[in-house]
Amino acid sequence: MLAKYGKLISANYRTLVRDKYGAEIYDRADIDLINAWVKQKTEGKIDRILDKLPPDAAAVLLNAVYFKAAWVSAFVKSATREDDFNLSSAKKVRVSMMRQEAAFAMADRPDYSAIRLNYSQQALGMVIVLPKEVEGLETVARQLDARELSTLFAALKSDPAKRVSLALPSFKAAFEADLAEPFQKAGMTLAFSDLADFSGMTGSSPSEGGVKIGQIKHRAVIEVSEPGTEAAAATAVVMLPKRSQRKEQPTPVPFVVDRPFLFYVVDDSSGAILFQGRIVDPRQQ
């Protein structure tokens, strides 16, 4: 999706992503169109990917995925009932626990057990890893590096299934993150700097200007229930013009909110104050 500075994106790049990747391209896309595209592609599971768009945004590169699959062995809703779930060794809560007895592939390790639940679509499944200690999640998570996971997944696909009496909580989860900082900490710094080379996108050499990455926003949701799993994820990469292409801005007047303050949310169409309050300590929520 192209925004205000669409002229920075070359015709060759537009043709490439459209013809080779089936990408949709929109000139002068605004924040509403961007969020509407994500909402449509994720069947409404993610209704907003960006809260605002930088005024000098050159392009927003979007991808989205929507997943909906039924279990091969579905849970019967009438078998679901509340049961205890241990938040820690000292605290329990009541949750809706789905139940069924069926054949599943399982794996047993010193610190955890694992089970694979297959979906009706071939090659799709959900793997549940259960620490043997109530508070053993961090220990197990550290063990599950790429090699351990690869070995585990292979075992769950090749080992014969066993008859299992399964109890699994139904759950919903949502996640969002700004990935710009993690990518830079991982060593991907050049793409965020004025030395970035996206000449394949812009058609111009780095010395002639171009774009760099300004923001990477990711959101994901998942819902696991008796029939199956529904999930969606979307990522937005906001591209900014390099400094050499930005117009000079006047020196800003400082406005430093470093003490208690009031806030108001107003409706200009009616003149009404919709929300108001005071912030004495920003750490408190």
Contacts in CASP RR format, 6 or more apart in sequence:
PFRMAT RR
TARGET T0000
AUTHOR 0000-0000-0000
METHOD contacts of the structure
MODEL  1
MLAKYGKLISANYRTLVRDKYGAEIYDRADIDLINAWVKQKTEGKIDRIL
DKLPPDAAAVLLNAVYFKAAWVSAFVKSATREDDFNLSSAKKVRVSMMRQ
EAAFAMADRPDYSAIRLNYSQQALGMVIVLPKEVEGLETVARQLDARELS
TLFAALKSDPAKRVSLALPSFKAAFEADLAEPFQKAGMTLAFSDLADFSG
MTGSSPSEGGVKIGQIKHRAVIEVSEPGTEAAAATAVVMLPKRSQRKEQP
TPVPFVVDRPFLFYVVDDSSGAILFQGRIVDPRQQ
1 24 0 8 1.000
1 25 0 8 1.000
1 26 0 8 1.000
1 29 0 8 1.000
1 33 0 8 1.000
1 34 0 8 1.000
1 37 0 8 1.000
1 59 0 8 1.000
1 60 0 8 1.000
1 61 0 8 1.000
1 62 0 8 1.000
2 9 0 8 1.000
2 25 0 8 1.000
2 26 0 8 1.000
2 27 0 8 1.000
2 28 0 8 1.000
2 29 0 8 1.000
2 58 0 8 1.000
2 59 0 8 1.000
2 60 0 8 1.000
3 28 0 8 1.000
3 29 0 8 1.000
3 30 0 8 1.000
3 53 0 8 1.000
3 57 0 8 1.000
3 58 0 8 1.000
3 59 0 8 1.000
3 60 0 8 1.000
4 28 0 8 1.000
4 55 0 8 1.000
4 56 0 8 1.000
4 57 0 8 1.000
4 58 0 8 1.000
5 56 0 8 1.000
5 57 0 8 1.000
5 58 0 8 1.000
5 59 0 8 1.000
5 241 0 8 1.000
6 27 0 8 1.000
6 28 0 8 1.000
6 58 0 8 1.000
6 59 0 8 1.000
8 58 0 8 1.000
8 59 0 8 1.000
8 202 0 8 1.000
8 210 0 8 1.000
8 211 0 8 1.000
8 241 0 8 1.000
8 245 0 8 1.000
9 58 0 8 1.000
9 59 0 8 1.000
9 201 0 8 1.000
9 202 0 8 1.000
10 200 0 8 1.000
10 201 0 8 1.000
10 202 0 8 1.000
10 203 0 8 1.000
10 204 0 8 1.000
12 200 0 8 1.000
12 203 0 8 1.000
13 200 0 8 1.000
13 201 0 8 1.000
13 202 0 8 1.000
13 203 0 8 1.000
14 25 0 8 1.000
17 23 0 8 1.000
17 25 0 8 1.000
18 24 0 8 1.000
18 25 0 8 1.000
24 37 0 8 1.000
26 33 0 8 1.000
26 37 0 8 1.000
29 60 0 8 1.000
30 53 0 8 1.000
31 50 0 8 1.000
31 52 0 8 1.000
31 53 0 8 1.000
34 49 0 8 1.000
34 50 0 8 1.000
34 53 0 8 1.000
34 60 0 8 1.000
34 62 0 8 1.000
34 236 0 8 1.000
35 47 0 8 1.000
35 48 0 8 1.000
35 49 0 8 1.000
35 50 0 8 1.000
37 62 0 8 1.000
37 64 0 8 1.000
38 46 0 8 1.000
38 47 0 8 1.000
38 48 0 8 1.000
38 49 0 8 1.000
38 62 0 8 1.000
38 64 0 8 1.000
38 234 0 8 1.000
38 236 0 8 1.000
39 46 0 8 1.000
39 47 0 8 1.000
39 48 0 8 1.000
41 64 0 8 1.000
41 65 0 8 1.000
41 66 0 8 1.000
41 234 0 8 1.000
42 64 0 8 1.000
42 65 0 8 1.000
42 66 0 8 1.000
42 232 0 8 1.000
42 233 0 8 1.000
42 234 0 8 1.000
43 66 0 8 1.000
43 68 0 8 1.000
43 232 0 8 1.000
44 232 0 8 1.000
45 66 0 8 1.000
45 221 0 8 1.000
45 230 0 8 1.000
45 231 0 8 1.000
45 232 0 8 1.000
46 64 0 8 1.000
46 219 0 8 1.000
46 220 0 8 1.000
46 221 0 8 1.000
46 232 0 8 1.000
46 233 0 8 1.000
46 234 0 8 1.000
48 219 0 8 1.000
49 62 0 8 1.000
49 217 0 8 1.000
49 219 0 8 1.000
49 234 0 8 1.000
49 235 0 8 1.000
49 236 0 8 1.000
50 60 0 8 1.000
50 217 0 8 1.000
50 236 0 8 1.000
50 238 0 8 1.000
53 60 0 8 1.000
53 238 0 8 1.000
54 214 0 8 1.000
54 215 0 8 1.000
54 238 0 8 1.000
54 240 0 8 1.000
56 240 0 8 1.000
56 241 0 8 1.000
56 246 0 8 1.000
57 238 0 8 1.000
57 239 0 8 1.000
57 240 0 8 1.000
58 210 0 8 1.000
58 211 0 8 1.000
58 239 0 8 1.000
58 240 0 8 1.000
58 241 0 8 1.000
59 201 0 8 1.000
59 211 0 8 1.000
59 238 0 8 1.000
59 239 0 8 1.000
60 236 0 8 1.000
60 237 0 8 1.000
60 238 0 8 1.000
60 239 0 8 1.000
61 236 0 8 1.000
61 237 0 8 1.000
61 239 0 8 1.000
62 234 0 8 1.000
62 235 0 8 1.000
62 236 0 8 1.000
62 237 0 8 1.000
63 234 0 8 1.000
63 235 0 8 1.000
64 232 0 8 1.000
64 233 0 8 1.000
64 234 0 8 1.000
64 235 0 8 1.000
65 232 0 8 1.000
65 233 0 8 1.000
65 234 0 8 1.000
66 231 0 8 1.000
66 232 0 8 1.000
67 229 0 8 1.000
67 230 0 8 1.000
67 231 0 8 1.000
67 232 0 8 1.000
68 229 0 8 1.000
68 230 0 8 1.000
68 231 0 8 1.000
69 119 0 8 1.000
69 120 0 8 1.000
69 121 0 8 1.000
69 124 0 8 1.000
69 125 0 8 1.000
69 228 0 8 1.000
69 229 0 8 1.000
70 119 0 8 1.000
70 120 0 8 1.000
70 227 0 8 1.000
70 228 0 8 1.000
71 117 0 8 1.000
71 118 0 8 1.000
71 119 0 8 1.000
71 120 0 8 1.000
71 227 0 8 1.000
71 228 0 8 1.000
71 229 0 8 1.000
72 117 0 8 1.000
72 118 0 8 1.000
72 119 0 8 1.000
72 120 0 8 1.000
73 100 0 8 1.000
73 102 0 8 1.000
73 103 0 8 1.000
73 104 0 8 1.000
73 117 0 8 1.000
73 118 0 8 1.000
74 100 0 8 1.000
74 226 0 8 1.000
74 227 0 8 1.000
74 228 0 8 1.000
75 98 0 8 1.000
75 99 0 8 1.000
75 100 0 8 1.000
75 168 0 8 1.000
75 225 0 8 1.000
75 226 0 8 1.000
75 227 0 8 1.000
76 100 0 8 1.000
76 226 0 8 1.000
77 226 0 8 1.000
79 98 0 8 1.000
79 99 0 8 1.000
79 100 0 8 1.000
80 96 0 8 1.000
80 97 0 8 1.000
80 98 0 8 1.000
80 99 0 8 1.000
80 170 0 8 1.000
80 226 0 8 1.000
81 96 0 8 1.000
81 97 0 8 1.000
81 99 0 8 1.000
82 94 0 8 1.000
82 95 0 8 1.000
82 96 0 8 1.000
82 97 0 8 1.000
83 94 0 8 1.000
83 95 0 8 1.000
83 97 0 8 1.000
83 167 0 8 1.000
84 92 0 8 1.000
84 93 0 8 1.000
84 94 0 8 1.000
84 95 0 8 1.000
85 92 0 8 1.000
85 93 0 8 1.000
85 94 0 8 1.000
85 95 0 8 1.000
85 97 0 8 1.000
85 169 0 8 1.000
86 92 0 8 1.000
86 134 0 8 1.000
87 93 0 8 1.000
88 134 0 8 1.000
88 135 0 8 1.000
89 134 0 8 1.000
89 135 0 8 1.000
95 169 0 8 1.000
95 170 0 8 1.000
96 169 0 8 1.000
96 170 0 8 1.000
97 167 0 8 1.000
97 168 0 8 1.000
97 169 0 8 1.000
97 170 0 8 1.000
98 166 0 8 1.000
98 167 0 8 1.000
98 168 0 8 1.000
98 169 0 8 1.000
98 170 0 8 1.000
98 225 0 8 1.000
98 226 0 8 1.000
99 165 0 8 1.000
99 166 0 8 1.000
99 167 0 8 1.000
99 168 0 8 1.000
100 166 0 8 1.000
101 163 0 8 1.000
101 164 0 8 1.000
101 165 0 8 1.000
101 166 0 8 1.000
102 163 0 8 1.000
102 164 0 8 1.000
102 166 0 8 1.000
103 161 0 8 1.000
103 162 0 8 1.000
103 163 0 8 1.000
103 164 0 8 1.000
104 115 0 8 1.000
104 116 0 8 1.000
104 117 0 8 1.000
104 161 0 8 1.000
104 162 0 8 1.000
104 164 0 8 1.000
104 166 0 8 1.000
105 115 0 8 1.000
105 116 0 8 1.000
105 155 0 8 1.000
105 156 0 8 1.000
105 157 0 8 1.000
105 159 0 8 1.000
105 160 0 8 1.000
105 161 0 8 1.000
105 162 0 8 1.000
106 113 0 8 1.000
106 114 0 8 1.000
106 115 0 8 1.000
106 116 0 8 1.000
106 156 0 8 1.000
106 159 0 8 1.000
106 161 0 8 1.000
106 162 0 8 1.000
106 164 0 8 1.000
107 113 0 8 1.000
107 114 0 8 1.000
107 115 0 8 1.000
107 152 0 8 1.000
107 155 0 8 1.000
107 156 0 8 1.000
107 159 0 8 1.000
108 114 0 8 1.000
109 152 0 8 1.000
111 131 0 8 1.000
111 132 0 8 1.000
111 133 0 8 1.000
111 136 0 8 1.000
111 139 0 8 1.000
111 140 0 8 1.000
111 143 0 8 1.000
112 129 0 8 1.000
112 130 0 8 1.000
112 131 0 8 1.000
112 132 0 8 1.000
112 140 0 8 1.000
112 143 0 8 1.000
113 129 0 8 1.000
113 130 0 8 1.000
113 132 0 8 1.000
114 127 0 8 1.000
114 128 0 8 1.000
114 129 0 8 1.000
114 130 0 8 1.000
114 152 0 8 1.000
114 156 0 8 1.000
115 127 0 8 1.000
115 128 0 8 1.000
115 130 0 8 1.000
115 156 0 8 1.000
115 164 0 8 1.000
115 166 0 8 1.000
116 125 0 8 1.000
116 126 0 8 1.000
116 127 0 8 1.000
116 128 0 8 1.000
116 156 0 8 1.000
116 157 0 8 1.000
117 125 0 8 1.000
117 126 0 8 1.000
117 127 0 8 1.000
117 128 0 8 1.000
117 166 0 8 1.000
117 168 0 8 1.000
118 124 0 8 1.000
118 125 0 8 1.000
119 125 0 8 1.000
119 126 0 8 1.000
119 228 0 8 1.000
119 229 0 8 1.000
126 224 0 8 1.000
126 229 0 8 1.000
127 152 0 8 1.000
127 153 0 8 1.000
127 156 0 8 1.000
128 168 0 8 1.000
129 140 0 8 1.000
129 144 0 8 1.000
129 152 0 8 1.000
131 137 0 8 1.000
131 139 0 8 1.000
131 140 0 8 1.000
133 139 0 8 1.000
144 152 0 8 1.000
168 224 0 8 1.000
170 224 0 8 1.000
170 225 0 8 1.000
170 226 0 8 1.000
171 223 0 8 1.000
171 224 0 8 1.000
172 221 0 8 1.000
172 222 0 8 1.000
172 223 0 8 1.000
172 224 0 8 1.000
173 221 0 8 1.000
173 222 0 8 1.000
174 219 0 8 1.000
174 220 0 8 1.000
174 221 0 8 1.000
174 222 0 8 1.000
175 218 0 8 1.000
175 219 0 8 1.000
175 220 0 8 1.000
175 221 0 8 1.000
176 217 0 8 1.000
176 218 0 8 1.000
176 219 0 8 1.000
176 220 0 8 1.000
177 217 0 8 1.000
177 218 0 8 1.000
178 215 0 8 1.000
178 216 0 8 1.000
178 217 0 8 1.000
178 218 0 8 1.000
179 216 0 8 1.000
179 217 0 8 1.000
179 218 0 8 1.000
179 235 0 8 1.000
180 192 0 8 1.000
180 213 0 8 1.000
180 214 0 8 1.000
180 215 0 8 1.000
180 216 0 8 1.000
183 191 0 8 1.000
183 192 0 8 1.000
183 216 0 8 1.000
184 192 0 8 1.000
190 196 0 8 1.000
190 197 0 8 1.000
191 198 0 8 1.000
191 212 0 8 1.000
191 213 0 8 1.000
192 212 0 8 1.000
192 213 0 8 1.000
192 214 0 8 1.000
193 212 0 8 1.000
194 212 0 8 1.000
194 242 0 8 1.000
194 243 0 8 1.000
194 244 0 8 1.000
195 206 0 8 1.000
196 206 0 8 1.000
196 210 0 8 1.000
196 211 0 8 1.000
196 212 0 8 1.000
196 213 0 8 1.000
196 242 0 8 1.000
197 206 0 8 1.000
198 210 0 8 1.000
198 211 0 8 1.000
198 212 0 8 1.000
198 239 0 8 1.000
199 205 0 8 1.000
199 206 0 8 1.000
199 210 0 8 1.000
201 211 0 8 1.000
201 239 0 8 1.000
202 209 0 8 1.000
202 210 0 8 1.000
202 211 0 8 1.000
204 210 0 8 1.000
209 241 0 8 1.000
209 242 0 8 1.000
209 244 0 8 1.000
209 245 0 8 1.000
210 241 0 8 1.000
210 242 0 8 1.000
210 245 0 8 1.000
211 239 0 8 1.000
211 240 0 8 1.000
211 241 0 8 1.000
211 242 0 8 1.000
212 239 0 8 1.000
212 240 0 8 1.000
212 242 0 8 1.000
213 237 0 8 1.000
213 238 0 8 1.000
213 239 0 8 1.000
213 240 0 8 1.000
214 238 0 8 1.000
214 239 0 8 1.000
214 240 0 8 1.000
215 236 0 8 1.000
215 237 0 8 1.000
215 238 0 8 1.000
216 235 0 8 1.000
216 236 0 8 1.000
216 237 0 8 1.000
216 238 0 8 1.000
217 235 0 8 1.000
217 236 0 8 1.000
217 238 0 8 1.000
218 233 0 8 1.000
218 234 0 8 1.000
218 235 0 8 1.000
218 236 0 8 1.000
219 233 0 8 1.000
219 234 0 8 1.000
220 231 0 8 1.000
220 232 0 8 1.000
220 233 0 8 1.000
220 234 0 8 1.000
221 231 0 8 1.000
221 232 0 8 1.000
221 233 0 8 1.000
222 229 0 8 1.000
222 230 0 8 1.000
222 231 0 8 1.000
223 229 0 8 1.000
223 230 0 8 1.000
223 231 0 8 1.000
260 278 0 8 1.000
260 279 0 8 1.000
260 280 0 8 1.000
260 281 0 8 1.000
261 278 0 8 1.000
261 279 0 8 1.000
262 276 0 8 1.000
262 277 0 8 1.000
262 278 0 8 1.000
262 279 0 8 1.000
263 275 0 8 1.000
263 276 0 8 1.000
263 277 0 8 1.000
263 278 0 8 1.000
263 279 0 8 1.000
264 273 0 8 1.000
264 275 0 8 1.000
264 276 0 8 1.000
264 277 0 8 1.000
265 273 0 8 1.000
265 274 0 8 1.000
265 275 0 8 1.000
265 276 0 8 1.000
266 272 0 8 1.000
266 273 0 8 1.000
266 274 0 8 1.000
267 273 0 8 1.000
267 274 0 8 1.000
END
